[in-house]
């Protein structure tokens, strides 16, 4: 029964929150199509906030908050890879 239950489970939504200023600072034109495709995923919900009051992190690296968990990376490509892995692991 466990296998059947797994097959019938709905994919869990993953909520990704961004700081608008951080996106402006680190997201490039080259990365935009990849982010756009990821965020349009069926199980992805995302929100942009004008500021998340994480100024030190915001200045230093791209970040997102995934289901309440802070995720930072050295660049926006690495952040997207982290986001994809987290979304996949939650489903």
Helices and strands as residue ranges (DSSP letters): H 2-8, E 14-19, H 20-26, H 29-39, E 44-49, H 55-60, E 63-66, E 69-72, H 76-89
